[in-house]
Amino acid sequence: MIGNYEVKIKEYVQELFESAPKNRRTEEFKEELLANLLDKYYDLLQSNMDDEVAYNKVISSIGNIDNLFEKDPLEITKESWDKKKSAKITAISVMMYILCPVSVIVFDGFGFETLGVVIMFLLIASATGLLIYNNMTKPQYMKQDDTLVEDFKEWKSTTNKSRRVRKSIESAMWAIITAIYLLISFTTGAWHITWIMFIIGGAIEKVIRAYFEYKEID
């Protein structure tokens, strides 16, 4: 049977989100917040705390959710600038990945196959370095207090950063596989065999994703 204070917690959370944007992200956070509050409430009751005291303690632990959905102009401007900078670095990296197999083909035509291979791997290394730098230098949110809202912000920031790093690794991996595929295929002519590299790449990608998903759960 649902107690009076459990109903009050649900009603309080519902009121908190009345003016929040109506989207999937908001709904997921609301459900997660409610589940955490109820768990905390039950834990307090098990420690022999009075119902009303437990309710007040749980409610006071929520914090301010308004700034989850509202950003000040300065923050929006900085975020816009960061996105443009990130987009430029990503575009340069992608261009370098595209050009890396071209260097092998061009220099091979002039009899400088080794030089073409060296340039190819330099381009791959540079592009990968740029992507990793781009993702690792993005600031991570530091929570301001011990409320559930601040815990959520910190978790979201950490998760987003982890996903960006994973995508960078996957992009680099596919670029390297494509470059090696073209290099071996052009030099050996074994196109009917070298395509297997992409199957191997798919398996490696699943391992990478499984590793990062495990880290998120852990």
N, C-alpha and C positions, 0 to 999 in steps of 0.2 A: 504493500500500500504506500502510495506517495504521500509524504508528510507535507505539512503546511509550508515549512521553510524551503523544501525542495521546489515547490510550486513558485514560491517567491523568488528563488534564484533564477528559475526559467523566465519568469515575467520580467525580472530585472535585466537579464541579458537581452530579451526581446526589445525592451525599451531602449537599451543602449544602441541597438542597431536600427532603430526606426528611421534615422536620417542618413544612414550609410548607403552607399551605392548598391543597387540591386544587381549583383553579379555572382558568378560561381565562387570567386575568390573570397568575397565577403561571407557567403553562406558557409563555406568550408571553415573559415576562421570562427564564425559564430558557433558552429557545432563543436569544434575543437575546444573553444573556450568554455562552453557549457559543460562538456564532459570533464574537463580539468577541474572546474569549480565544484561539480558534484562529487568527484573523487576526493578533492580536498576536504569538502564538507563531511563526507562519511569518515574520513581519517580522523578528523577532529572529534567527531561524535564517539568514535571508538576509544579515544583517549580520555573519555568521560567529561568532555566539555559540554556545557549547557547549549541547547539548540540555538537560542538567540545569539549567544556569544559566538558560536561557531559560524552562524550566518553572517554576522557583522564582520568577523575576521576574514571570511571568504570574499565578501564584497569589497572590503578595503584592499584586498590583494590584486584587484583587477587592474587598476591604473587607468590612465586616460586613453581611450581608443580613438579620439577625434583626430589626432595627428597621424593615425594609420592611413587615413583617407584624404587628409588635407596637407598640402605642402606650401610653405611660404615662397614668395617670388624669388628670393635669392637662391633657395634650394632648387627650384625649377630651372633657373638660369644655369647654375652649376651642372645640374644633371644633363641639361641639353648640350652644354659644351663638352662634357665628358663623353656623351654618346657620339658626337661628331668626331671627336678625337679617336675614339674606339673604332668607329666606322672607317676612318682613313687608314688606320693601322691594319685593320682586317682586309681592306681592299688591296693595300700594298702586298700583304702576305699572300693573298689569293693570286695576285698577278705573278708573284715570284714562283708560286707552285705551278702555275700554268706554263711559265717560261722554262722551268727546269728541264723537261724532256726536249724542248726545242734546242737547247744548247748542245745536247748530244748529237742530234740530227744535223745541225748546221756545221759544227766543227768536224764531224765525221766525214762530211762531204769534202772538206779541205785536207783530210788526212790527219787531223788532230783529235782523234777519238779520245785519247787519255785526258786531254785538256777539257774536252766537252763534258766528260764524266766528273772531273774535279769541279768545274763550274756548276754542274747540276747539283752536286751534294752541298756545295757552298750556298746555293740558292735555297735548298731545302732547309739547311741548318739555320740560315738567316730568317726565313719565313717562320719556322717553328719558334725560334727565339723571340721574334716580334709578337707572335700570338700568346706565348706564355707570359711575356712581359706585360702585354696588354691586359691579360686576365688577372695576373698576380698583383698588379699595382692598383687595381680598383679597391677603394677603401672598404673595409669591413665594418659593419655597424657594431658599436660598443654600447651595451645597454646602460641606461642611466640609473636604474634602480632594480629592485627584485620583484617587480610586478609581473603578472602573466603576460601582459601586453609587451613589455620590454623583452621578456624571454622569447616571445614569438618573433619579434623584429630581429633579434640576434640570430635565431635559428634560421629564419628566412634568408638573411644575408649570407650566412655560412653555406647554406644549401645552394644558393644561386652561384656563389663563387666556385664551389665544387663542381657544379654542372658546366660552368664556363671552361674550367681547366680540362674536364673530361672531353668536351667538344673540341678543344684545341689539340689534345692528344690524338683524337680520332681523325681530325683533319690532316694532321701531320702524317699519321700512319697511312692514310689512303693516298696522300701525295707521294710518299716514299714508295709504296707498292706500285702505283701507276708508273712512276719514273723507272723503277727496276724492271717492271713488265715491258715497257717500251724499249729499254736498253737491251735486255736479254733477247727480246723478240726480234729487234732489228739486227743484232749481231749474229744470232743463231738461225733466224728464220723459222723457229719452232713455235709459230703462233698457235698451233693446235694443242700445245702442251702448256704454254706459259699462262693461259687464261685461268689455270688452277690457282694462281696466286690470289685471285679475287675471292675464291672460296675460302682460302686460308685467312685472308684479310677479314672476311665476314665473321669467321670463328674468333679471331683475335679481338674484334670489336665487341663481340658479346662478352668475352672475358673481361675487357676493360669496363664495360657498363655494369657487369655483375659486381666487380670490385668496388666501384664508386657507390652503387646502390647499397652494398653491404656496409660501407663506411657511413652512409647517411643513417641507416638503421641503428648502427652501433653508436 
